[in-house]
Amino acid sequence: MRQIGVLGGTFNPVHTAHLIISEEARQQLRLDRILFMPSANPPHKSGDIIDAQTRLDLVKLAVKDNEYFEASNIEIKNSQYSKSYTVDTLQKLKALYPDNKIFLLIGMDNLIELHTWKEPEKLLELAEIIVLNRPGYSVGSSNNFEKKVKSITVPNIEISSTDIRKRIKEKKSIKYLVPIEVEKYIMEKRLYEQ
């Protein structure tokens, strides 16, 4: 049985911290593969989100040098006109990989809001949920899911997509915050400048 990690997110844009924490999770959990899954239409996000295909292209550039990482278009190709829900994606993954164990990698910020996700209890049936620590977040004892998930410690790297977008608008460098090929693509296409 292979073990597959799933790291979903807006990836607006993907950055170095995503890669570092994923590699750490892969090693700790002995995962055979990690699928980086940009959400097509994230239900909990709004604002200056660039189109899903461009975010997927950025993820492909970011993960191409790691043989254990793969950019997945499952949410994008299946959610063109509706919101992307993790429970639906996990059901599709279970159908695609019936003999594999799925690990859903989420940040502490996601755990705090997990009760607001579509069918949160079903998520626990479809995958083992692994919570990654995140700078500035901790869980109080009122969270019902805290006892139902496993937590692992990954490096606390204070890089955020929000800050990267802000830096681009302010014409500041994003060097080393994103992989070099991602930086080149963003600059060539003039992404996030508006």
N, C-alpha and C positions, 0 to 999 in steps of 0.2 A: 504494500500500500504506500503510495506516494503522499507526501504532505505538502499542501499548497497554501501559501499565505495570500491573502487578498488585502491590498491597501487601496481603498477607494478614497476619492476626494475630488475637490474641484481642480486642484493643481493649476492654480491661476496666478503665477506659473509654478511649475515644479521647481524645487530648489534643493540645494545640497543637503539640508537637514533631512528631507524625505529619504534620500539615498543612504545616509549614514545610519539613521534609525532602522531602516529596512534591513540593511546588511547585519546590524547587530541582532535584530529579531530573528533573521534567518539563521544565524549561527546559534543563538540560544535555543531556538525551538527545533533546530535541525530540519529546516524546511528544504524541500527539493526545488521549490520555485516560489517566487513572489510575483503575483499579477498586480501591476499598477493599473488601476481602473478609473480613468477620469469619468466623472458623472456628466451625463448629457445635460440634464436640467435639474440641478440640485434643489430639492424642496426647501431647504433651510438657508439658502443663500440667495442674495440678490445684489444688484449693483453692477459694477464694471467687470462682468465676466465675459471674457472673449469666447468666441465660438468653440464648440466642443472638439471639432476636428483639429483646430490649431493647437488646442491644449493637448490633444492626443499626440500630435506631431512633436511637440516639445517633450513629452514624456518618452517617446521613442528615442529621441536624441539623448535624453538623460540616462536611459537604462541600457543603451546598446553595447556598452563595454563590459557589462556584468552578465555572465552566462546563466546566472540564477534568476535574473530579473526579466520580466516580459511586460510590454505595454499591451493592454487588452482593450479592444473596442466593443466589448459586449454591451455595455450600457449605452454607448453611442448608437450602435446599429439597431438596438431594440427599443430605444426611448426617444425617437426623433420628435415626437409630437406631445409627449406627456412627461410628467416628472419622473426622475430616476429614484427608485426606492431600493434600498439595499436588500430587503427581503426578496424582491422579485429577481434581483441579480443573483443572489445566492441560490435560488431555486433553479435558475438557468445553469449555474455552475455545477450544481449537484447532478443535473441531467447530463451535462457534458463530461463530468468526471465522477461517475458513480462509484468507482472503487477507490477514490482518494479521500483523504481527510482534509477538510477545509478549515483554515484558521482565518478569522476575520480580525485584522489588525486595526484597532481604533485608538485615538488619543484620549487622554483623560477628559478633555473638553467634550468629546463625543459621549463618553460614559455618563457624564452629568446630564446630558439631554436625551439619553437613549429611550427613556419612557415616552418621548414625544415622536419617536420614529414610527413608521408604519409597521404594525404587528411585531413589536419588540420581543415578545416571548417566543415567537416563531424563529427569530434569528438564532436563539439558543439551541433550537432543534437542528438547524441547518449547518451550523458552524460552531467551532469552539471560539469564543470571543477572547481576544488577547488585548489587554489595555496597556498602552505605552504611556509612561509618564510624560508630562508636558510642562514646560516652565510656566509658572503662575497659576497652575490648577491643582486642586486637591478635592477629594470627595468626602462629603459629610456622611454621617451614619444614616441619613434619611434616604439614601439612594438604594432602591430595592434590588438593583442589578449588581451591586458591588460584591455580594457573596456568590454570585452565579458566574463570575468571569475570573479569568486568571490575569494577573498583572506581571509585567516584566519591566526591568529598569533598563533604559537606553540612555545614551548621552543626552543631556539637556542642552540643546543648541538653539539659541534664540534668533532664529531666522524665520521670518514670516512672509508669505506671499503678499500680504497687505503692505508691508514695509517695502518690499521690492517694487511693487507698483508705484508707491509714493516716491521712491528714489528715482524711478524712471521719469515720472512727471516733473520732478525737480531737477532733472538732468544730472543726477549723481551716479556714480559708478555702482554697478551691481557685480563687479568682478569678485569671484570666489563665493558669492552668495548662490549662484547657479552654476551648473557645469558650463564650460567654455563654449560648447556647441549650442547650448540653449541661449547663452548670452548673445552669440553671433546671430542666431535666428531672430531673437527679439529685436536686436538693433537693425538688422537688414529689413525686417518687415515693419519696423517702427511701431511695435506693439506697445500698448499701455501708455502711449505718449499723451493721449487726450484725456 
